[in-house]
Amino acid sequence: MPNRMGYRRVPLEQRDIVLIKRDILSYFKSNPNAADSVEGITNFWLARTRVNYTQESVREALEQLINEGEVVASSNPSGTLIYSKKN
């Protein structure tokens, strides 16, 4: 529902997803050949933002980026999904 200024309120969790997506894409801009797991992205890439995002939120952001054609996922030999920037 729009507020008094006519803007729609975005649920906090969805705002987090938007911020996580922005931070992941920013990391890829600085490190175009980077690739990592959800755990690595959460604990290392996003640690510099000083915001404690959950792995579930990061996973959701990555899934959205895959659906938007920005990111690809592939499995490593142990079966862990590794995310990287789509070329």
ABEGO torsion letter per residue (X at the ends): XBBAAGBBBBBAAAAAAAAAAAAAAAAAAABAABBBBAAAAAAAAAAAAGBBBBAAAAAAAAAAAAAAGABBBBBBAAGBBBBBBBX
